Amino acid sequence: MKDIIYVGHSHKVIASFPDKAKQHVLALLDGIRWGVMPLPTEFKYVSTVGKGVYELRVKLNTQYRVFYVTKFQEGIYVLHAFVKKTQKTSKKDIDIGAKRYKDLIKYRGKD
């Protein structure tokens, strides 16, 4: 089982989601830490953020997204969480995820 490691304010953002969305996101992250992959409709690879980065996709009345990376032995890094307001993910959210990914790689000293 891997630890879940929150980067930036991603934990606070997830905590601010409505209860149903928050519970769904946390259940998916808990499953991932035990090696259970989400359903194909609940995640996708987002190479625009970084190598090995995935996006959790929770759709209720609103769409909630979480960028995360699992390829590191010490844990699952949750890079960014946000409410998706348009059909296309905003450049701002991609840029935040990408910056946190780059900072993580720099901090770890390797890819």
C-alpha positions as CSV (number, residue, x, y, z in Angstrom):
1,M,0.0,0.0,0.0
2,K,1.3,3.4,-1.0
3,D,0.9,6.6,1.0
4,I,-1.1,9.5,-0.5
5,I,1.1,12.7,-0.6
6,Y,-0.7,15.9,-1.3
7,V,1.2,18.7,-3.1
8,G,0.4,22.4,-2.8
9,H,-3.2,23.0,-1.7
10,S,-4.7,20.0,-3.4
11,H,-5.8,18.5,0.0
12,K,-7.6,21.7,0.9
13,V,-9.3,21.8,-2.5
14,I,-10.5,18.2,-2.2
15,A,-11.8,18.9,1.3
16,S,-13.8,21.8,-0.1
17,F,-15.6,19.6,-2.6
18,P,-19.2,18.8,-1.8
19,D,-19.5,15.7,0.4
20,K,-20.5,13.3,-2.4
21,A,-17.7,14.4,-4.7
22,K,-15.1,14.4,-1.9
23,Q,-16.1,10.9,-0.9
24,H,-15.9,9.6,-4.4
25,V,-12.4,11.2,-5.0
26,L,-11.1,9.9,-1.7
27,A,-12.5,6.4,-2.4
28,L,-10.8,6.4,-5.8
29,L,-7.5,7.5,-4.3
30,D,-7.8,4.9,-1.6
31,G,-8.4,2.2,-4.2
32,I,-5.4,3.3,-6.2
33,R,-3.2,3.2,-3.1
34,W,-4.2,-0.5,-2.8
35,G,-3.6,-1.2,-6.5
36,V,-7.2,-1.0,-7.7
37,M,-7.5,0.9,-11.0
38,P,-10.5,3.2,-11.4
39,L,-13.0,2.5,-14.1
40,P,-12.0,3.7,-17.6
41,T,-14.5,6.5,-17.4
42,E,-13.0,7.7,-14.1
43,F,-9.5,8.4,-15.1
44,K,-7.3,9.2,-18.1
45,Y,-3.6,9.8,-18.9
46,V,-2.6,13.5,-19.2
47,S,0.8,13.7,-20.8
48,T,0.4,17.5,-21.1
49,V,0.9,17.7,-17.3
50,G,3.8,15.3,-17.1
51,K,5.1,11.8,-17.7
52,G,3.0,9.3,-15.8
53,V,0.4,11.8,-14.6
54,Y,-3.3,10.8,-14.6
55,E,-6.5,12.7,-14.0
56,L,-9.3,11.4,-11.8
57,R,-12.7,12.4,-13.3
58,V,-15.7,12.6,-11.1
59,K,-18.9,13.9,-12.7
60,L,-21.9,14.7,-10.6
61,N,-23.8,17.8,-11.4
62,T,-20.4,19.4,-11.6
63,Q,-17.1,17.9,-12.8
64,Y,-14.3,17.5,-10.4
65,R,-10.7,16.7,-11.4
66,V,-7.6,15.5,-9.6
67,F,-4.1,15.2,-11.2
68,Y,-2.0,12.5,-9.6
69,V,1.1,10.4,-10.3
70,T,1.6,6.8,-9.0
71,K,5.0,5.9,-10.5
72,F,7.1,6.7,-7.5
73,Q,7.7,4.0,-4.9
74,E,7.1,6.2,-1.8
75,G,3.6,7.1,-2.7
76,I,0.9,8.6,-4.8
77,Y,1.4,12.3,-5.3
78,V,-1.8,14.3,-5.7
79,L,-0.6,17.3,-7.7
80,H,-3.7,19.4,-8.3
81,A,-7.5,19.3,-7.7
82,F,-10.1,21.6,-9.2
83,V,-13.6,22.0,-10.4
84,K,-13.8,21.8,-14.2
85,K,-16.1,24.5,-15.5
86,T,-15.6,24.2,-19.3
87,Q,-15.5,21.2,-21.7
88,K,-11.7,21.7,-22.2
89,T,-9.4,21.7,-19.1
90,S,-8.2,25.2,-18.6
91,K,-4.6,26.1,-19.4
92,K,-4.3,27.5,-15.9
93,D,-5.1,24.1,-14.3
94,I,-2.8,22.2,-16.7
95,D,0.0,24.8,-15.9
96,I,-0.5,24.4,-12.2
97,G,-0.3,20.6,-12.5
98,A,2.7,20.7,-14.8
99,K,4.6,23.1,-12.5
100,R,3.9,20.9,-9.4
101,Y,5.1,17.9,-11.4
102,K,8.3,19.6,-12.5
103,D,8.9,20.8,-8.9
104,L,8.3,17.2,-7.6
105,I,10.8,15.8,-10.1
106,K,13.4,18.5,-9.1
107,Y,12.8,17.8,-5.4
108,R,13.2,14.0,-5.9
109,G,16.3,14.5,-8.2
110,K,15.1,12.2,-10.9
111,D,12.2,11.3,-13.2
